[in-house]
Amino acid sequence: MTALPITEIARKARVSPATVSRAINQPQLVAAESLARIRAVMQEHNYVPTPIGRRRGPKARPTEQRRIGVWFVGAKANNPSLNWFQDQLLQVQSADPHYRVDLRVLFSNTPDELPRNLAAERLDGVIIQGMEPSAECLAQLRGLPHVWFMTRRSATYPGDYVEPNNEENGRMAAEYLHQRGHKAVAVISTDPTYSAIVHRNKAFVARATELGMSVHTVLGEANPGVSYLELMPLHSESDTLVRRLLECTPKATGLFLPVDHFCGAFFRALREAGKKPGRDFDAILGNYNPMIYHNLDHSPAAIDINLPLLVRKVVDHLLWRVAHATVSGRVGVTVSPRLLTPDSPPPR
């Protein structure tokens, strides 16, 4: 059996590590083309997954299974773009078979309503993701342990939370571009009111200024009512951002894109304007999504928010809160990102 890691199989098959994990454990959930590529890579490298029951090492006593929910607030049911949490949790469970969680996915169209099937699921706890629920909804959750996860948490949100360290993300991007020798930099993004972007932008501008660089902000239109980055921005929006970037004086040669969902369209617009990476600009992304990154026409630096660890942390913290429901006070957990350069090993 080869020791080829799942992350390397994912890179060669042009999918995410979570998709490889699904191909191993639940192949019926994987698209036929992706499954064929994954199996071809496995066959090429003689990769045969070891059955969970035959893995070596001490067998820990099984923990009590908990039924938890992930509530996507402000999202429509059966949206395939929201399968990422299940994918990540499956990857965690594949690596640790004693991670006993029965996951239920819940949806509500607005932050002013609870999921219709919330009571029927008889959950031990719930992870909240998306828009911040209204105060009335949170009051109805008072008897159910819950933890906020990742996005759009307001400063006044009263409960526990787990999220990436967005301030560290922005500072890391500024320091990378400074180390690359750039004198003028720009932060560029759609959705400028999205909370993660707000924090990354502010930290980037502050750190770049401290380092003596000229800083430009090139931001798109605000979309305060949008709960998820489900739709790719129009190509015309990227054209507008590129045009505004090229009008900046002094010319920005170091670019920070705090999120990556629009970077493909943006880099295409730059290329159509005659600008080439490495010659006219260096870029760093504030997020690392393998499905997006490996389809770019070049390999910029990126900041990996460490999504697998975030998922593990939020599940662990919810289980802690279930076991310590009477402990008062708000507990917050942040996860540090890591810098990925084109020659970095793939994230594990």
N, C-alpha and C positions, 0 to 999 in steps of 0.2 A: 504494500500500500504506500502511495506517495505521501509525503508530508506537505504537499502544496496547500497553503492556507486558503480559506474560503474567499478572503479579500482578493487574492491573486486570480482565483477562478472567476470572480466577478469582473475584475479588470479585463481579463482576456475575452470574456463573453459579453462585455459591454452592458452589464446590468449592475444592480446594487447587490451588496452582500446579503441583504435581507431576501432578495429574490432567489439567490443561490440556496439560502436556507429553506425557503419555501419549496424549491425544486427538489430538495432532498427529503423534506418531511411531508409536504402537501403538494405534489406535482400537479394535481388537478386544478390548482388555483393559479398556475403560471401559464402565460400566453404561449401558444405552441411554438412560435418562432424563438422566443427567449429560452424556452425549455430545450429546444433542439440545440441552440448554441452552447448552453450550459453543459448538456450531456456530451457534446462533441469535445469540449475542453476537458471534461472529466475523463473521457475515454482516451484522449491524446496523452494525458498524464497518468493514466492508470489509477485514477482516484476512485476509491470505493469507501463510502462513509461507513464507519463502524456502528452497528446497531447500538442504541442507547443501553440496552440491557447487558451488553457484552463489554462495555467500556471498563478499562482497568481503574484501579484506585478504590479507596474505601467507599462504601455505600452509606451515605448519611441517612439518618432516619427521616422519612418523608414528613414534610411540614403539613399543617392543616391547609386544605385548599380554601381559598377565598374567592368569592364572586365579586368582581369589581366592574365598574362601568367607566367608559370614556364618553363624556358628554360633549359633543361638538355643538357649540352654541352659535346659532345663526347660520346653519348649514343644512342643506337638503339631504334627505336620506338616500342611501345607495349611490353616493358619489364615489367613484373609484379612486379619485385623487386623495381621498381621506383614508385609504387603506394603510398608510405609512405607519401608523401607530401599531396596528396589528402585526405588520411585517417586522417591525423592530422588536416587539415583544416575543414574537416567534423565534427570532434569532437569539434572544436572551434565553428562552426556554430550551432551545436546542443545545446551547452551551452549558446549561445548568438544568438538568431534568427534574431537580427538586424544587424548582421555581414554580410552585403550584398556584396558578391563577386561572380562573375561569373568566374570560373577558367578554363583556357585553358592550356593544356600541349603541349609543343613544344620540338622538338629534332633536333640535328644536329650531324652528325657522327664525325666531327672534330671541333676544335676551330677556323678553318679558314673559316667557312661558317655559314651563318645565317639560321634559320629554313625556309624551303620552304614556309610555310603558314603564316609567320610572318605578312606580309602586309595585307593579306586577313582577319586576325582575328580582325583587328581594335582595338588593345588593348589600354587601358589607361596607362599601365605600365607593366614591366616585371621583374621577379625575376630570377637571373642567378645562376645556380647550376651545379657543375661538374668541368670541366676544364676551365681555364681562357680563354675567347675569345681573338682572336688576336686583335692587335691594329686597324687593318682595320675594323674588325667587330664592335668593340666598337665605332669607328668613325661613322659608319652607324646608330648606336643606339642613336646618340647624341640628336636627337629630341624626343626620347621616354624615359620617366622616367624609371630608372632601379636601382636595388639594388642587390649587390652580397650577396649570402647566404652560409655560413658555411665552404666550403671546397676549398682548393688549391688556395686561394687568395695570390698573390705575394705582397711583401712589396711595390711595385711600382704601384699596381692597383689604378687607378685614381678616382674611384667612391665610392658611399656609400656602406656600408656593414653591415651585421648582422651576428654574429658568436658566438660560445661558447667561454668562457674564458679558453683557453687551458693551459695557464701558471698556472692558479689557479688549474686546474685539476691535473697537475703533482706535484705541491707543496702539495696539499691535500693528494695525494697518499703516498708521502714520510713521511708526518707527521703521517698518520695513521699507517704505518708500524713501525715508531719509537715509537709511543705510545704502540704498541704491543710488544715492547722489542727486536726487531730484530737488530742485530749488522751488518749483511751483507745482502745486498739486490741486486736485479737485475731487470732491465727493459728489457722486452722481447717482440719482435714484428716482424711480417712480414711487408712488405711495409715500410721500414724505411724512405723513402723520401716523403711519404704522409705528407702534411703540418701539419695537426693536430698532427700526431705522432711526427714530428720533435719538435714542440713546447712543447708537453707534456713530451717527453723524456728529453729535455734540462732542463726544469724546475724541473723535478724529480731528475735528477742527481745533479743539483746545490743545491737543498734544502736538499737532503739526505747527501751530503757532508758537508753542514753547520751543520747538526745535528750530525756529527761524525760517520756516518755509512760508511762501505766499500761498494762501488757501482760497479756493473758489468753491461755492456751493451751487450745484446745477440740479435743481429738483423739479419734478413733474407736478401735475395737479394733485391736490388732496382728494382722497376718496374716503371720507370719514364713515360712511355707511357700509363699507365693504368689510366683511368679516374674514374672508380668506383670499389669498392670492391665487384664485382658481383660474383666472383668465390671463393669458399672456397679453402684455400691452400691445397696442397697435403699433405697426412699424412706423407710422407717422409720428408717434410719440418719441420713439428713439431718434428719428430724424431731427425732431425739434431739440432734443437734449444734445445731440451732436453739434447742431448748428450753434446753440448757445455756448457749448464748450469751446468751440473754435473761435468764438468772439472774445474769449477771456484774455485779458492782458495783466500780467505776463502769461505767456502760453503755458498751460499746464501739461507737463509730461508724465506725471505720476497720477494715476487714477484709482480711486477707491469706489467700488460698487458694493454698498453694504449688504445687499441681497443679490441672489444670482438668477432669480426667475426671469429677468428681462435681459440678461447679459448677451444671449445669442443675438437677439435683434439689435442690441446696441453695438456690438462689435461688427455686425454686418453693415450697419449704417456708417460706422467709422471707416470701414474698408471701402465703401462706396464713395466716401469723401476723400479717398486717396491716402488715408492714414494706415500705417502698418505697425503691428506690435514689434517691440524691440528696436525699431528705427525711430518712430515718432512718439511712442508712449509705452509705459509699463503699467500694468493693471494688477490690482489685487481684489479678490472677491471676499465679501464678508460672510460667505456661506459656502459649503462644499456639498453639492448634490451630484453623486457620480453620474446619474442619468443625464444631467445638464452638462457637467464638466467635460465628459468624454466625447460630447458631440460638438464642442467648440472647435474652431479652426486653428487655435493655438492653445498653449497651456500656461495660463497666467497663474500667479501665486493665489492661494486661497486660504481662508481661515475656517478650519473645521470646528463647528460648534460641539462636536462629540455627541451626536444624537443618540447612539446606543447607550452611552452612559447616562444621558439625561432621562431616557425612558426607564432605565433601571433605577435611577435615583427617585423618580416620581412614584414608581410602583412601591419601592422600598419605603418611601416616606408615607405613602397612603396606608400601607400595612402597619407601619409604626403608629400612625394616628388612629387606626382601627383599634389597636391594642391599648392605646393611651388616650381614649376619647375624652377623659375627664381632665387631662392636662391643659391648663389654661395658657393663653398667650399665642402669638403668631410666630410660626417658625418658617424661615425662608432659607432656601438652599440655592446656591448658584454654582454652575459648572464652568470651569475655565476652558477657553478654546485653545487650539494649537495651530501654529503656522505650518502650512504646506507649500513648499516651493516645488517647481517642476521636477526636481531631482529627489524629493522626499519619498520615503516608502509609503505605500498606500495605507490609509487609516485601517486599524484593526477593530 
